[in-house]
């Protein structure tokens, strides 16, 4: 999980001791949900490709209208769900950087004037729908900026014994909301309904969702579905009970960290399978996670891993089960840092990188249509298969009623020449960038350093 969570346990314990039982992080113990089914989600969610878009950095203008102008490009790329990072006015009191964090919200009922007007945002959503795209916005329900309009009601916030409003953990630019207050719950529930009703959105990405009581989200989801039944709720969390009824999917943090550790040589490639299996022991049956190889909370993958390793990580995200995330700029190999300082400054994506790193647009122009063309990659089951060097190479098969798709990814800087224990025979290569598509090459298999090869057999 991201850096902002690394000290969470320590701070959570201290906060619980300080605040007492009425303002503890979770009023009730987490439920055991591993034996129940996850909520039923619309097929467009499971089949989707999520595009995280920072309005401030997506263009040199940094406006809603600049985003609207490029929606056809996202549709052509294969994106289906556009996630707009927070669109609200930014807090200025105790802000970080010269601009401030989009996650320090000053007014939940307004838009950042530097982005444009509410009508501009409505036009963006309308044009996205005309291009076949869904639109969700980021909601920061756990905390606000220190100059948020809700500060006029101090009881909406967590406070110490002296009555002083508290920051959550060490996040000094924001103040923690208190969901023990029924008035706050009513306000936040109504706020979510306002955005869905007035802007015709398709759902929400909910920041730090696990720190807001689950029963609030469950009630809010029921009320939102009365307005628009077919929505998506994405939790920035890794908490099984959230996927029982409130959310459609959450963040695949354990998978991200296993992939990262394997690429950096800190763990065996088998850790990816181990984390996958561990999740299925605690999550509701059929629960979905958003696959991550790069996002605004992490150091850019291209910088952290290197160019070819970043593409290997992304190949895993687009072929494993779950819904893949594409963070703006990944498709051209942009390496502009995303968390600090870019989260607190205006640092536009360098789109010209597509000419310097042509392998990146080529990769995404191949992997996204491949996922769209093969139902097994979108909704099939997963079977992990052995190979002759599973410390460095990840191999698995995605299967449905019509096909089996075998994926092999080398997460090391050394080539692989070995075998894969494939279930059955008759696989043909479908790797988009293969020099010899259709050639049979398994069970004996070669992979370049950071290499990716994909094979299919029809049933």
C-alpha positions as CSV (number, residue, x, y, z in Angstrom):
1,X,0.0,0.0,0.0
2,X,1.1,3.6,-0.5
3,X,3.6,5.4,1.7
4,X,0.8,7.3,3.5
5,X,-0.3,4.0,5.1
6,X,3.0,2.7,6.3
7,X,2.7,4.1,9.9
8,X,-1.1,3.6,10.0
9,X,-1.2,0.9,12.7
10,X,0.9,3.0,15.1
11,X,-1.1,6.1,14.5
12,X,-4.4,4.2,14.6
13,X,-3.5,2.7,18.0
14,X,-2.5,6.1,19.4
15,X,-5.7,7.7,18.0
16,X,-7.9,5.0,19.6
17,X,-6.3,5.5,22.9
18,X,-6.5,9.3,22.7
19,X,-10.1,9.5,21.4
20,X,-11.7,6.8,23.4
21,X,-14.4,4.3,22.3
22,X,-16.8,6.9,20.9
23,X,-14.3,8.1,18.3
24,X,-12.3,5.0,17.6
25,X,-11.4,4.3,14.0
26,X,-14.1,1.5,13.7
27,X,-17.0,1.3,16.1
28,X,-17.5,-2.4,15.4
29,X,-15.1,-5.3,14.7
30,X,-14.7,-6.1,11.0
31,X,-17.1,-8.8,9.8
32,X,-15.9,-12.2,8.5
33,X,-17.2,-12.2,4.9
34,X,-15.1,-14.9,3.2
35,X,-18.0,-17.4,3.0
36,X,-20.5,-15.0,1.3
37,X,-20.8,-13.8,-2.2
38,X,-19.5,-10.3,-3.2
39,X,-22.1,-7.9,-4.4
40,X,-23.2,-8.5,-8.0
41,X,-21.6,-5.9,-10.3
42,X,-22.5,-4.8,-13.8
43,X,-20.5,-6.5,-16.6
44,X,-19.2,-3.1,-17.7
45,X,-17.3,-2.9,-14.4
46,X,-15.6,-6.3,-14.6
47,X,-14.8,-5.7,-18.3
48,X,-13.6,-2.2,-17.8
49,X,-10.3,-0.3,-18.1
50,X,-10.0,2.5,-15.5
51,X,-8.1,5.6,-16.4
52,X,-7.0,7.8,-13.5
53,X,-6.9,11.4,-14.6
54,X,-5.5,14.4,-12.7
55,X,-7.2,17.4,-14.3
56,X,-4.4,19.7,-13.1
57,X,-1.7,17.7,-14.8
58,X,-3.5,16.1,-17.8
59,X,-3.0,19.2,-19.9
60,X,-1.0,22.4,-19.9
61,X,-4.3,24.2,-19.4
62,X,-5.3,22.0,-16.5
63,X,-9.1,22.4,-17.2
64,X,-12.2,20.3,-17.6
65,X,-12.5,21.6,-21.2
66,X,-9.0,20.4,-22.1
67,X,-10.0,16.9,-20.8
68,X,-13.2,17.0,-22.8
69,X,-11.3,17.8,-26.0
70,X,-9.3,14.6,-25.6
71,X,-12.0,12.1,-24.6
72,X,-12.0,10.6,-28.1
73,X,-8.3,9.7,-27.7
74,X,-9.1,7.8,-24.5
75,X,-12.0,6.0,-26.1
76,X,-9.7,5.0,-29.0
77,X,-7.0,3.8,-26.5
78,X,-9.6,1.4,-25.0
79,X,-10.4,3.2,-21.8
80,X,-13.9,2.6,-20.5
81,X,-14.0,4.3,-17.1
82,X,-12.5,7.8,-16.6
83,X,-11.7,8.5,-12.9
84,X,-11.3,12.2,-12.2
85,X,-9.1,12.9,-9.2
86,X,-10.8,15.4,-6.8
87,X,-12.5,18.2,-8.6
88,X,-13.3,20.3,-5.6
89,X,-11.8,23.6,-4.4
90,X,-8.5,23.1,-2.6
91,X,-7.8,24.0,1.0
92,X,-5.3,26.8,1.6
93,X,-4.8,26.6,5.3
94,X,-1.8,24.4,6.2
95,X,-1.6,23.4,2.5
96,X,1.3,21.4,1.1
97,X,3.2,22.9,-1.8
98,X,2.4,26.0,-3.7
99,X,-1.0,24.7,-4.9
100,X,-2.1,22.3,-2.3
101,X,-3.3,18.7,-2.4
102,X,-6.5,17.8,-4.3
103,X,-7.2,15.5,-1.3
104,X,-7.6,18.5,1.0
105,X,-11.1,19.6,0.1
106,X,-12.5,23.0,1.0
107,X,-16.0,22.6,-0.3
108,X,-17.7,19.3,-1.2
109,X,-20.5,21.1,-3.1
110,X,-18.3,23.1,-5.5
111,X,-15.6,22.6,-8.2
112,X,-12.1,23.9,-8.3
113,X,-12.4,27.2,-10.2
114,X,-9.0,26.7,-11.9
115,X,-10.5,23.7,-13.6
116,X,-13.6,25.5,-14.9
117,X,-17.2,25.7,-14.0
118,X,-19.8,23.2,-13.0
119,X,-21.3,23.5,-16.5
120,X,-17.9,22.6,-17.9
121,X,-17.8,19.4,-15.8
122,X,-21.4,18.5,-16.9
123,X,-20.3,19.0,-20.5
124,X,-17.3,16.7,-19.9
125,X,-19.6,14.0,-18.5
126,X,-22.0,14.4,-21.3
127,X,-19.3,14.1,-24.0
128,X,-17.8,11.1,-22.2
129,X,-21.1,9.3,-22.4
130,X,-21.4,10.2,-26.0
131,X,-18.0,8.5,-26.5
132,X,-19.1,5.4,-24.6
133,X,-17.1,6.3,-21.5
134,X,-18.2,6.2,-17.9
135,X,-17.1,8.9,-15.5
136,X,-16.4,8.7,-11.8
137,X,-15.1,11.4,-9.4
138,X,-12.9,11.1,-6.4
139,X,-14.7,11.6,-3.0
140,X,-12.5,12.3,0.0
141,X,-14.9,11.4,2.8
142,X,-12.5,10.7,5.6
143,X,-11.0,14.2,6.1
144,X,-11.2,17.8,4.9
145,X,-9.0,20.8,4.5
146,X,-8.7,23.0,7.6
147,X,-10.7,25.8,5.9
148,X,-13.5,23.5,4.7
149,X,-17.0,25.0,5.1
150,X,-17.9,22.2,7.5
151,X,-15.5,23.7,10.1
152,X,-18.4,25.9,11.2
153,X,-19.7,22.7,12.9
154,X,-16.7,21.5,15.0
155,X,-18.7,18.4,16.2
156,X,-18.3,17.1,12.6
157,X,-14.6,16.5,13.4
158,X,-12.6,14.2,15.6
159,X,-11.3,16.1,18.6
160,X,-8.9,15.4,21.5
161,X,-9.9,15.7,25.2
162,X,-9.2,19.5,25.1
163,X,-11.6,19.9,22.2
164,X,-8.9,20.5,19.5
165,X,-9.7,19.1,16.0
166,X,-7.3,16.3,15.0
167,X,-5.5,15.4,11.8
168,X,-5.7,11.8,10.8
169,X,-2.4,10.2,11.5
170,X,0.4,12.5,10.3
171,X,-1.5,14.2,7.5
172,X,-1.1,17.7,8.8
173,X,-2.9,19.5,5.9
174,X,-6.3,17.8,6.7
175,X,-8.7,17.3,9.6
176,X,-10.4,14.0,10.5
177,X,-14.1,13.8,10.2
178,X,-16.2,12.1,12.9
179,X,-18.8,9.7,11.6
180,X,-20.2,9.3,15.1
181,X,-22.0,12.5,14.3
182,X,-25.4,11.8,12.6
183,X,-25.5,15.3,11.2
184,X,-22.2,14.7,9.3
185,X,-23.5,11.4,8.0
186,X,-26.7,13.1,6.7
187,X,-24.6,15.8,5.0
188,X,-22.2,13.4,3.3
189,X,-24.9,11.1,2.1
190,X,-26.8,14.1,0.6
191,X,-23.5,15.3,-0.9
192,X,-23.0,12.0,-2.8
193,X,-26.6,12.1,-4.0
194,X,-26.1,15.7,-5.3
195,X,-23.1,14.8,-7.5
196,X,-24.8,11.7,-8.9
197,X,-28.1,13.5,-9.6
198,X,-26.8,16.8,-10.9
199,X,-23.9,15.6,-13.0
200,X,-25.1,12.2,-14.2
201,X,-21.9,10.6,-12.9
202,X,-21.5,6.8,-13.1
203,X,-20.1,6.4,-9.5
204,X,-17.3,7.3,-7.2
205,X,-13.7,6.4,-6.2
206,X,-13.7,6.8,-2.4
207,X,-10.5,7.9,-0.9
208,X,-9.4,6.1,2.4
209,X,-12.7,4.3,2.3
210,X,-11.6,1.8,5.0
211,X,-11.3,4.6,7.5
212,X,-15.0,5.6,7.1
213,X,-17.5,3.2,8.8
214,X,-18.7,0.5,6.5
215,X,-22.4,1.0,7.5
216,X,-22.2,4.6,6.2
217,X,-21.1,3.3,2.8
218,X,-23.7,0.6,2.8
219,X,-26.5,3.1,3.5
220,X,-25.1,5.6,0.9
221,X,-24.9,2.9,-1.7
222,X,-28.6,2.0,-1.3
223,X,-29.6,5.7,-1.5
224,X,-27.4,6.3,-4.6
225,X,-28.9,3.3,-6.4
226,X,-32.4,4.9,-6.0
227,X,-31.1,7.7,-8.2
228,X,-29.1,5.6,-10.7
229,X,-29.0,1.8,-10.2
230,X,-26.1,1.1,-12.5
231,X,-23.1,2.7,-10.8
232,X,-19.6,1.7,-9.7
233,X,-18.1,2.2,-6.3
234,X,-14.3,1.9,-6.0
235,X,-12.8,1.8,-2.5
236,X,-9.3,3.0,-1.9
237,X,-8.9,0.3,0.7
238,X,-8.1,-3.3,1.1
239,X,-10.8,-4.3,3.5
240,X,-12.9,-7.5,2.8
241,X,-16.2,-6.3,4.3
242,X,-16.4,-3.3,2.1
243,X,-17.0,-5.6,-0.9
244,X,-19.8,-7.5,0.7
245,X,-22.4,-4.9,-0.3
246,X,-21.1,-1.3,-0.4
247,X,-18.3,-1.4,-3.1
248,X,-17.8,-3.2,-6.4
249,X,-14.0,-3.3,-6.1
250,X,-11.1,-2.1,-4.1
251,X,-7.4,-1.6,-4.5
252,X,-5.2,-4.7,-5.2
253,X,-2.4,-3.4,-2.9
254,X,-1.0,-6.9,-1.9
255,X,-0.7,-7.8,-5.6
256,X,1.0,-4.5,-6.4
257,X,3.6,-4.9,-3.6
258,X,4.3,-8.6,-4.5
259,X,4.9,-7.6,-8.2
260,X,7.1,-4.7,-7.0
261,X,9.1,-6.8,-4.7
262,X,9.6,-9.5,-7.3
263,X,10.8,-6.9,-9.8
264,X,13.2,-5.4,-7.3
265,X,14.5,-8.8,-6.3
266,X,13.2,-8.6,-2.7
267,X,10.8,-11.6,-3.0
268,X,10.3,-14.6,-5.3
269,X,7.9,-14.2,-8.1
270,X,5.9,-16.8,-6.3
271,X,4.8,-14.1,-3.9
272,X,2.3,-12.9,-6.5
273,X,0.5,-16.2,-6.4
274,X,0.8,-16.3,-2.6
275,X,-0.9,-12.9,-2.2
276,X,-3.6,-13.8,-4.7
277,X,-4.4,-17.0,-2.7
278,X,-4.3,-15.2,0.6
279,X,-6.9,-12.7,-0.6
280,X,-9.3,-15.4,-1.6
281,X,-9.2,-16.8,1.9
282,X,-10.6,-13.6,3.5
283,X,-12.6,-11.8,0.7
284,X,-16.2,-12.5,-0.3
285,X,-16.5,-15.0,-3.2
286,X,-16.0,-13.3,-6.5
287,X,-14.7,-10.1,-5.1
288,X,-12.9,-7.8,-7.5
289,X,-9.8,-5.8,-7.1
290,X,-8.4,-2.9,-9.2
291,X,-5.0,-4.0,-10.6
292,X,-2.2,-1.4,-10.0
293,X,1.3,-1.0,-11.4
294,X,1.4,2.8,-11.2
295,X,-0.8,5.5,-9.7
296,X,-0.7,8.9,-8.0
297,X,0.3,7.4,-4.6
298,X,3.5,5.7,-5.7
299,X,6.8,6.6,-7.3
300,X,6.3,6.3,-11.1
301,X,6.9,2.7,-12.2
302,X,9.1,3.7,-15.0
303,X,11.4,5.4,-12.6
304,X,11.1,2.8,-9.8
305,X,11.4,-0.3,-12.0
306,X,13.0,0.8,-15.3
307,X,11.2,1.0,-18.7
308,X,11.0,-2.7,-19.6
309,X,10.2,-3.8,-16.1
310,X,7.4,-1.2,-15.9
311,X,5.8,-2.8,-19.0
312,X,6.2,-6.3,-17.6
313,X,4.3,-5.1,-14.4
314,X,1.6,-3.6,-16.6
315,X,1.3,-6.7,-18.6
316,X,0.5,-8.6,-15.4
317,X,-2.2,-6.0,-14.5
318,X,-3.9,-6.3,-17.8
319,X,-3.9,-10.1,-17.9
320,X,-4.6,-11.1,-14.3
321,X,-8.1,-11.1,-12.9
322,X,-9.5,-7.8,-11.7
323,X,-10.0,-4.4,-13.4
324,X,-6.7,-2.8,-14.7
325,X,-5.8,0.8,-13.9
326,X,-4.0,3.1,-16.3
327,X,-2.7,6.3,-14.8
328,X,-2.4,9.3,-17.1
329,X,0.9,9.4,-18.8
330,X,1.6,5.7,-18.5
331,X,0.6,5.2,-22.1
332,X,3.4,7.4,-23.4
333,X,6.1,6.4,-20.9
334,X,5.9,9.7,-18.9
335,X,8.1,9.7,-15.8
336,X,6.8,12.9,-14.1
337,X,6.6,12.1,-10.4
338,X,3.0,11.6,-9.3
339,X,2.9,11.9,-5.5
340,X,5.5,14.4,-4.4
341,X,5.9,17.0,-5.5
342,X,3.4,16.7,-8.3
343,X,0.4,16.1,-6.0
344,X,1.0,19.6,-4.5
345,X,2.3,21.5,-7.6
346,X,1.3,21.9,-11.2
347,X,3.5,19.5,-13.2
348,X,1.8,18.6,-16.5
349,X,2.3,15.2,-18.1
350,X,5.0,15.2,-20.7
351,X,3.0,13.8,-23.6
352,X,6.0,14.3,-26.0
353,X,7.6,11.2,-24.4
354,X,5.6,9.1,-26.9
355,X,8.2,10.0,-29.5
356,X,11.1,9.1,-27.2
357,X,9.6,5.9,-25.8
358,X,7.6,4.5,-28.7
359,X,7.5,1.1,-27.1
360,X,5.0,2.4,-24.5
361,X,2.2,3.5,-26.9
362,X,2.9,0.3,-28.9
363,X,2.5,-1.8,-25.8
364,X,-0.8,-0.3,-24.7
365,X,-2.1,-0.3,-28.3
366,X,-1.6,-4.0,-28.2
367,X,-2.4,-5.1,-24.6
368,X,-5.7,-3.2,-24.2
369,X,-7.3,-4.6,-27.4
370,X,-6.0,-8.0,-26.5
371,X,-7.9,-7.9,-23.2
372,X,-11.0,-6.6,-24.9
373,X,-10.9,-9.4,-27.5
374,X,-10.5,-12.3,-25.1
375,X,-13.3,-12.9,-22.6
376,X,-11.0,-15.2,-20.5
377,X,-8.8,-12.3,-19.7
378,X,-11.7,-10.2,-18.5
379,X,-13.8,-12.6,-16.6
380,X,-12.2,-16.1,-16.7
381,X,-11.0,-18.1,-13.8
382,X,-7.3,-18.2,-12.9
383,X,-5.1,-21.3,-12.6
384,X,-1.5,-20.9,-11.6
385,X,0.9,-23.2,-13.5
386,X,4.5,-24.2,-12.6
387,X,7.5,-23.3,-14.7
388,X,11.1,-24.3,-14.4
389,X,12.2,-21.0,-12.7
390,X,9.2,-19.7,-10.7
391,X,11.5,-17.5,-8.6
392,X,11.7,-15.2,-11.7
393,X,8.9,-16.1,-14.0
394,X,5.1,-15.9,-13.4
395,X,2.9,-18.3,-15.4
396,X,-0.9,-18.7,-15.2
397,X,-3.9,-19.6,-17.3
398,X,-7.1,-17.6,-17.6
399,X,-10.1,-19.8,-18.6
400,X,-13.7,-19.5,-19.6
401,X,-16.1,-21.7,-21.6
402,X,-14.6,-20.7,-24.9
403,X,-10.9,-20.5,-24.4
404,X,-7.7,-20.9,-22.2
405,X,-5.2,-18.1,-22.3
406,X,-1.7,-18.8,-21.0
407,X,0.4,-15.8,-19.8
408,X,4.1,-15.9,-19.0
409,X,5.9,-12.9,-17.6
410,X,9.6,-12.7,-16.7
411,X,10.0,-10.3,-13.8
412,X,13.8,-10.4,-13.9
413,X,16.6,-8.9,-15.9
414,X,17.9,-12.3,-17.0
415,X,16.5,-14.3,-19.9
416,X,14.5,-17.5,-19.4
417,X,14.8,-20.7,-21.4
418,X,12.8,-23.4,-19.7
419,X,9.5,-25.2,-19.5
420,X,6.0,-24.5,-18.5
421,X,3.6,-27.2,-17.1
422,X,0.7,-26.3,-19.4
423,X,-2.7,-27.9,-18.8
424,X,-3.3,-29.5,-22.2
425,X,-1.9,-28.8,-25.7
426,X,-2.8,-26.8,-28.7
427,X,-1.8,-23.3,-27.6
428,X,-0.9,-20.7,-30.2
429,X,0.8,-17.4,-29.5
430,X,-1.3,-14.2,-29.5
431,X,1.3,-11.8,-28.0
432,X,0.4,-8.5,-29.8
433,X,4.1,-7.6,-30.4
434,X,5.2,-11.1,-31.3
435,X,7.4,-11.5,-34.3
436,X,5.8,-14.9,-35.1
437,X,2.1,-14.8,-34.1
438,X,0.4,-18.2,-34.1
439,X,3.7,-20.1,-33.6
440,X,3.5,-22.9,-31.1
441,X,6.3,-22.6,-28.6
442,X,5.3,-24.4,-25.4
443,X,5.9,-26.4,-23.1
444,X,9.5,-25.3,-24.0
445,X,9.5,-21.5,-23.7
446,X,12.0,-18.6,-24.0
447,X,11.5,-15.2,-22.6
448,X,13.7,-12.1,-22.9
449,X,14.6,-10.2,-19.7
450,X,11.3,-8.6,-18.6
451,X,9.7,-10.5,-21.5
452,X,6.0,-11.2,-21.9
453,X,4.4,-13.9,-24.0
454,X,0.7,-14.9,-24.3
455,X,-0.8,-18.0,-25.8
456,X,-4.4,-19.2,-26.5
457,X,-6.2,-22.4,-27.3
458,X,-9.9,-22.6,-28.2
459,X,-12.2,-25.1,-26.5
